[in-house]
Amino acid sequence: MRRLGKARSLEDQRGEVEEAGASPGPSSPLKASAGGQAAATAATRAFHAQGRRRPRWGWRTELLTSSRSATSDKPDEPGHGGGPGAMKPAQAVALWWPLVLLSGLRAAGEAAPGEASFCYGTFPPGFSWGVGSSAFQTEGAWDQDGKGPSIWDAFTHGRKRQVLGDETADSACDGYYKTQEDVLLLQELRVCHYRFSLSWPRLLPTGVRAEQVNEKGIKFYSDLIDALLRGNVTPIVTLHHWDLPQLLQGRFGGWQNASMAGYFRDYADLCFEAFGDRVKHWITFSDPRTMVEKGYETGEHAPGLQLRGTGLYQAAHHVLKAHAQAWHSYDSRWRGRQRGLVGISLNCDWGEPVDISDPRDIEAAERYLQFCLGWFADPIYVGDYPQVMKDRIGRKSREQGLDLSRLPAFSRQEKSYIKGTADFLGLGHFTTRFVTERNHSSRQGPSYQNDRDLVELVDPNWLDPVSQGLYSVPWGFRRLLHFAQTQYGNPPIYVTENGAAPKLYCAELCDAWRIQYLKEYINEMLKALKDGANVKGYTWWSLLDKFEWEKGYAERYGLYHVDFAVRSKPRYAKASAHFYKRVITANGLPGPREVQSWQQEALETCSVNNQIRAVEPLLDHMRLASEIAVPTVCALCVLTAALLLTLLLRGPR
């Protein structure tokens, strides 16, 4: 990759920032929360520093996707350049600093021991390989068989330009009607498990169990679970993947309302009762941080609210209480009979300090992780929010003239009730950021981005075959697994999401870059296992190309390509599907010769599939022509025969 821009020192850049009136300034030391956060912080610092020298930095300016939520109310789409959300010239000067892109960073050259070499080997016996999906993104049938509307139905059917191309998930992958076909794909891949979510409004159209239970929804998921088990695929079931019933949002304000915890517990109880005899792995919430940040802070996701610096913390507070109520209900009522496990799935990118010799950058990177992973994991594993979150948000709230912190507080009873409510930790991970200190003035107003007092940066030397902002940085995966291992007492970890999509729309089946991503991230997971991380399973995200929230159908994460332009939504295996099947069969990456042959074989197979797919439109036209021509010819033959018979009967007597 070509070098971008002229290299300049970190000190020069900080000088320019000070001149712009945005000096990073000194930061307060990161205080340790109860239950071992100080030890984890020390371990993290040692891990950052291991085998590394102070790097030489080069810089250039570049827009980061992650900075968008801090600078604009809308996605970067045509038509959002003006109006209330548009940046004014003065804002552009102040925001120049967050749009810096790192060049020539340590990851491109110097690496910690063990990161530079590829680690071949197999995983422990019983390691579970799988793929994932979610109900709203794949099922379609948005108003069929008694399903109620979700907040995402309302969001996608509402104002224009909320979703790229004004797309909806009304039909999505038609998964509701293609269950058997998709189960056959899972069997073809030879996966151990399939992670999918239940649609709350499909089971409870109003969201309230006491009001209505949709028996057709119960039957649909029951049949899916039975089909998976017949195919020797273990179901891992997520209760809530962002599609809250719209009636709960309209009546009560959704996750802004404390009553959601009780409604969620009732919904969870219904699922445990209906499916718990066959489902032994439950996930309460999938990536709740993104759900509350984009749904209640930036408004990019349903329900589209922009309650800056308050809405997301309130929603997260209620989500954690809902999770705890569901876990306790399972523990007290169902565990004895069903012998299952209940956890939560938390997504987080890794945050690496820009300069590991600078305490401010080290603290900023740790703060990044605490505001991301610790926000939800600490109450469950430690017993309260991370101390750094309480300190920062509390101080900024006081400076903004508020009597109470914008971060709600748990009572002593609530802390005890929430702590320990996870039988395993689900961990989603896609990419890495370099992180540096930047103090945001409280006068800028409340926001999640300002509360963190940091800036996210990326290295242009990182491979960028994936969707905008999601760079391929495999070594960050190992470090995140290490962080979870040391921070939370080495809990059982299931990797619940890891994947990549092409940067631009691409229907190409020969996705060699995705194979590389898959291979390298699995390799780092293997290293983490050797480090001692208790990783039990891995889920590639995702089985199919699907509806990708505000991106519509522009980003494609699937191992199987879905042709959304064709009414039947046919599925086609990509090269990465063939490669992943080999990994699953071998339970890992046994050696360079085998892995190289798998890659070659996968690319050759997809090349043949591409040729078959290219002639399919012609075959479809031929089938259509035959469907029209054959009945027409038959009808003509019958008419001709009838005419001849009539003439014969009327002949001379």
N, C-alpha and C positions, 0 to 999 in steps of 0.2 A: 504494500500500500504506500502511496506517495506520502511524503512528509507534508503536513499541512501548516503553512505559516512559518514565520521566523520565530525560533525559540527565544524566550525571554525568561528571566529568573522569577521565582516565586516572590522574592522581595520586591522586584520591579512591579509585578502585578498588584501586590498589596499596596504599594505606594500609589498606583493609579486609582485603586479603590478608595483610598483615603482622600485623594484629591476630589473624587466624585461625591464625597460625603457619605460613604458607606463603609467606613472602617470596620474591619472585623472586631477589633478591640479585644480585651482580655475576657476570659470566660471564667465562671465559677467552677470549682472542682465538682466532679460528678459524685454526688453523695450516694452511699450504698443503702439499698432498701433491706428490710429484714429478710432473713432466710438465705443469706449467702450471696447477695449481689456483689458485695465487695470482693469476695473470692473469685467470682466469675469475671469481674472487671479486670482483676489482676491477671487471670488466666488469658483473657482476651488480649490484654496488652502484650503479654509474653508471646502469644501466638502471632500478633502483628509483627513483633520485633524479631522473631526467630530468623536468623540467617540473613538479615537484610541490612544494607547500608543505606545511608541517606541518598536518595536519588537526585538526579538533576532534572529539573522540570522545564517543559516548554508549553506554551499556551497558544490558543487561538479562540476566537469567538465563534459560537455555533449555537443555534437554538436547540434546547433540550425539550423533548416531549414532556418530561416531568415538571418542567417549570411552567407549563401552560396553566395549570390550575392556580398557580400563584399570581398569574399576570392577566388572565382573561377569564371571562365567565362562560365562554363557549369554545367548542372544539375548533381547531384550525381548519375551517371550511369556507368556501366562497360565501360571501354574504355576511360574514361576521367582522368585517373590517371597520364598520362604523357603528353608530348608536351608543347607548350607555356603556356597553362593555368594551368599547374601543380604547386603546391606549393613547393618552395625550403625549405631546413631545416631552414634557417634564418627566412623565412616568418612564418614558423610554430611556432617558438618561440614568434615572435611578435604578432601572432594571437591567442595565447593560451587564452588570457584574454576574448575575445568575446565568447569563447565556454564554459563559465561558466553557470552552471544550479543551480538555487536557491533551497534550501531545508529548510523545516520548516518555511515557510513564513506565514504572517498574515492571508492570505486567507484561510488557512487550519484550523485555529482556531479562533483567534480574528477577529471580523468583526464589521463594522460600524452598528449603530442601524438600524434595519429593514431588514438587509441582511440575518440574521441567520434564520429568520422565513419565512415560505411559506405564500404568500398572496393570498388567494382564493377570487374570485369575478368575476364579468362580466365586459365587456367593454361597453363604451357608445353606445347607439343606433346609427346605421349608420356606426359603425366601419367596415372597409373593410378588409376581410381575402382573401388571394390569394396565388398563386404559380407563379413561374417564369421559364423562359427559354431564350435562345438566338438563333438566326437564324443559325449561323455557327455550333453551338454545336449540333443541333438537326435535321435540315432540310435535310441534304444530298443533292442529286440531284445537285452536285456542278457545272455541266456543261450542265444542261438540260434546255430546254425551253427558251433559249436566255440569260441565266445568264452568266455574265462575271466573270473572275477569281478575287479572293480577295487575299490580302497579305498572308492570312493564307493558301489558296490553294497553293500558291507559296512556302511558308515556309514548309508545310508538304510534298510537292512533291519534295523538294530540297535535301539538304545534309542529309545523314543518321545521326541518333542519336540526331536529334533535338527534336524529340518526343519519349516518352517511347514506345518501341516496334515498332518504325517506323510506328505508326498508322496514319491514315488520317481520315478526316471527310467526305470523298467522299459520303458515304451513311449515316453515323451517325445513327440517330434513324429512318431514312426514314420519318421524319415528313412532308416532302413535299407531300408525297403520303398518309399520314395517318391522315389528318386533322380531318375528321369526328370522327375517333376512339379516338383521343386525346381530342376533345371537349366533347365526352361522358365521358371520365375520369374526366374532370373538373366538369361536371354536377353531376357525382357520388360523388365527394368530396364536392359538394355544395359550392364551392368558390364564393366569391363576384366578384373577379377580376382575370384576367390572364395577367401577365406581360410578353411580348415577344418583340423581336426586329425584325426590318426590315433589310433585306440584301441590303445594298446600291448597290453592283454590280448586284443583281438580278433585281433591278429596273432600274439602269443606268449602263449598262455593262462596259462603259468606265469611269464611274464616273462623266461624264459631261452631264448635262441635255440637253444642246444645240446640242449635238452630236447624242444621241440615247436614247429613252425611251422604255423599254421593256414592252409591253402591257400585255404579259402573266404573268409577275411578278406583275403588278398592279392587274390583275384579281385574282391571287393566294391570295394575302393579303386581297383584298376586300371580297373574298368568306370566308376567315377565320374570318374576323371581323363580317360579317353577321351571320356566324354560332355561334359565341360567343354570339352575341346579342340575337339570337333566343333561346339560352340556358340560357338567363338571366345572362350572365357573362360579366362584364365590361372590355373592353380592355384597358390596360395601355401599351403604345407603346414606345419602345426605338428606337431612330433613328440610333444610332451608338453603336454597341457592338463589337468593335475591328476589324471588317472585312472590312477594307478599300479596295476599288477597287485597284487591282494591277497596273492598268495602271496609276493611279494617283501617286502611289509610284514610278513607273518606269520613268514617265515623269518629275515629279516635286520634288521627294524626300519625298513624303507623308507629314506628319505633321511637318517636318522640314521647310516647305515652307509656307510663309504667305498667298499664294494664296488659300490654302485649306479652309480658312474661307469662301471665296466667293463661292467655289464649294459646300461646306456643306450647306450654306444658300439656294442655288438653289435646292439642293436635298431635304432639309427640306420643302421648298415651294411646291415642287411636292407632298410630302407626305401630307402636310396640305390640298392641293387642292383635292387630290384623296380620302383621308380618313377622313378628319377633320369634315365632316358632321356627322360622327358616333363615332369618337375617341375624347374624352374630356380630356384625361390625356396623356401628351407627356413628354418623358424624352429625352433630347438631347444626353447625353453621359453616358455610364455606366462605373463606376470605371476608370476614365481617369488616375488616379495616377498609377495604375498597368499597364495600357496600355503603358504609356510613359516610366515608369521605366524599365519594362521588354522588351519593344520593342526597346528602344533607348539608354538604359544604360547598361543593362546586356546582352542583346541579346537572352534571353531565350524565348521570344515571337516574333512573326512577327512584323516588318520586319527583326528582327535579327541583329540590329545594336548595336555596342558597342562604343558609343560616350560619354565616361565617363565624368560626371560632366557638360556636355554642352547640349547634344542632348535631354535629357528629359526635361530640363527647356525650351528650345526653342519650343519643341513640345507642352508642357503644355500651353505656352504663346499663341500659335496659336489655341489650342483647346478652351481656354477661349474666345478668340475673335470670334471663330466660334459659340460657344454657344450663345454669346451675339447677334450676327447677326441673328441667328435663332429665338431667343426670340423676338427681336425687329420686325422682319418680321411678326411673328404671331400677335404681339400686334397691329401693325399698319394695317395689311391687313386682318386678319382672325378672331381675337377675337370677334369683334362686331357681326359677323354672327354666329360663331361656339360656342362661350361661353366656350372655353376650358381653360386648364391650362398647362403651360410649366415649367418644372423643370429640375434638373440634379441629377444623382445618384452618390454619393461619398461613397466609402468604406473606413473604418478605424477601426483598432483594438484599444482597449482602452490601454493607457499607464499609469501605476501606479508607483509612486516613490518607489524605494527599501526601502528608509528610509524617512518617512514623517517628521522627525525632522531635516533632512539635506537639507538646501536650494538648494544645488547643484543638488540633486536628484529630488526635486520638479521642479526646472527649466528644468532639462533634460526631465522629463515626459511631461511638458507643451510644450517643444520644439518638442518632438516626435509628439504630437497632431497637432501642427502648421505645421510641415513639411508633415504631412499626410492629415488631414482634412482641416486645414487652408489654405494650399497651393492653393486649388481651391475654398473653401467656402469664404475666406476673400475677394478676389476681387469682388465676387458677393454680399456679404452682408455688407462688410465694405468699399470697394472701392480700395483696393490695397493688395499686398502680405503681409503676416505677417511681422511685423518689425524685428522679430528675424531672419527670412529667409534673408531679405535684408541685415541685419547687418553681419550675419555669412558668407554668400556666398560672399558678397562684400569684407569683410576683407580677406578671404582666397584667393579670386581672386587677390587682390593687392599683397599679400604675394607670389603668384605664378607668379608675374611679368606681370599681365594683366592690361591694362589701364581701362577696363570696367568690371563690374561684370558679371560673368557667368549667373546670373539671369537677364533676360531682364527686362527693366523698361517700365511701361505704361506711356504714356503721360497723361496730365491732362484731355484731352478730352476723351481718352480711359478709364480712371478710371471712369469718369462720365457715359460713355456709358455702361460699364459692370456692375456697381453697380445697384442692384435692379432687375437683370434679372433672377429672380426665383419666381414662384408662389407657389412653395413648395420645400422642401429639401428632396431628396431621400437619405436614409442613409443605407448603407450595413455594416454588422458587423458579425464577426465569432468568434473572440477570444480576448485574453488579453495578454499583456506583462508587466513584471516588467521592469523598466527603471532606469539606473544609468548613471551618468556623465562619459564621457571619451573623453578627448581632442585628436583629431587626428591631427598630424602635417601636415601643408600645403605641406611639402616636399614629403608626400606620394602620391601627385598628386590629381587632381580633381576627385571627385566622390560624388554621393548623400549620400552614407553612411558616408563618412568622413565629409561632410558638417554638418551633424546633431550633431556630437560630443556626441554620446551616445552609450550605449550597451543595447540590448534587452535580457531579461532573463525570464525563466519560472520556476514554482514551480513543482517539481516532484510529489507533493501531489495532483495536479490538475488531474482530470479524463482525461484520454487520450484514448478514444475510437475512436477518429476521426483521419482524415488524418494527416500525419506527420507535426508537428508544430502547428496544430490547436487544442489547448486544450479547453476543456469545462470549461469556467469560466463565469458563468451567471452574476455575480454581475458587471462585467465590462460593460455589455450592458446597465444597468441602468445608470451607470456613464457617458457613452458616450452620451446617450440621454440627461442627465442633462447638459453636457458640451455644446451640440448643442443648448439646450434651453437657457442657459445663455449667450453664446457667440454671438448668432445671433438673439437675440430678440424674442425668442420663436416662430420660424416659424412653419407653418404646416409641419409635418414630415410624410413621408411614409417610413416605413422600406422596402427597396426594395430588400434586400438579407440578409438571415440568414439561416444557415444550417450546416450540418455535413455529412462527409463521413467516412466509416470505414478505419482504418489505413492500413489494408491489403485488397487485393481483396476478396470480399465476396459476394456470391449470395444468402445469407440467407435472407429470407423474414421476419423472426421474429426478428426485430431490436429493441429490448427493450431499448438498450442504446440510440438510436435516439429518442425514445419517451421521455426518461429522459431529453435529451438535449432540445427537443422542449418544454417540460413542464416547465423546469426551465428558459429558455430564455423568454418564454411568460410571466411567472410570474414576471420577472424583468421588462419587458415592462409595465406590469400592475402597478407595483410600481412606474415607471417613470411617468405614467399617473396621479397617485395619487399625485406625486410630483409637477405636473403642466405642464409636457411636453405635447405639442400639437400634439400627435401622432394620425394620421388619419387612418392608415392601416398597415398591416403586410403581407409580402410576404415571404413564405418559398422557399428556393432555394435548390432543384428545383422539378418540376413536375416529370421529368424522369431522370434516369441515362443517361448520355450523354458523348460526347467527352469533356475531361477536359484539353484542351490546351496541354502544354508540358507533362502532365501526361497521355495522351492518354485516354484509357478506364479503367485505373487502379483505379481511385477514383470514387465513386458512391454516388452522393448526392440525388438521386431521391426518391420520395415517391413511385414510381413505378419502379420495376426492369425491365430492358430491356435485353433480351437474344440476345446479338449481334452475337452469334454463329449460330443463326437460321436466315435463309434468310428473313423471314417475320417480324423479330424484335418484337416478342410478348412482351406485357407489363403484369406485374404481380404486384398486390397491395401488398405493405409491411405492416407490422403491424402499422407502423407510419402513413400510409395513413388512416387507419381506425380510429386511435386515433385523428388525425388532423380533420377528418370529424366531430367527436363528439365535438371538441373544437369550430369549426365553427358553428355548429348547436346551441350550448349553448351560443355562443358569449363570450367564456372565460372559466374559471375554477371555476365553481360554488361552489364546496365543496370537501373535501377529499374523502368522500364515492363515489361520482359520478366519480371523476377522477380515483380512484382506480379501479372501476368497468369497466370504459372505457379501461383502460390499460389491464386488464384481458381479456376482450372480444376481444380486438384487437389481443392479442397474441394467443388466442384460434382459432380465425378466420384464422390467417396466418398459424397456424399449419395444419389446414385442407387444405388450399391452397397449402402448401408445398407438402402434400401427393398427391393432384391432379396433381401438376406439376411433381412429380416424375414418375407418370405413363403415362404422356403425350408422352414421346418418344415411348413407346410401342404402344400407340394408333396411333401415327403417322405412325409407321411401318405397323400396321394393315390397316390403311387407304391406305397407299402406295401399300400394297399387294392387297387390294381389287380393287384399281384403275387399277392394272395390270391384276389381275386374272379375274375380271368380264368381261372386254372386250374380253379377250382371250377365256373364256368359251363360250361367246356369238358367237364369230367368229367360234369356233369349231362346235357349234350347227347348225349354218347356213350352214357350209360346209357339215356337216353330212346330213342335210335335203336335200341339193342340190344333194348330191351323191345318196341318196335313191330315190329321184324323178327321177334322170337320169336312175337308174337301172329299175325302174318301167316302164318308158317310152320305154325302150329297151327290155322289156320282150317279151315272145312268143306272136305272133299275131294270 
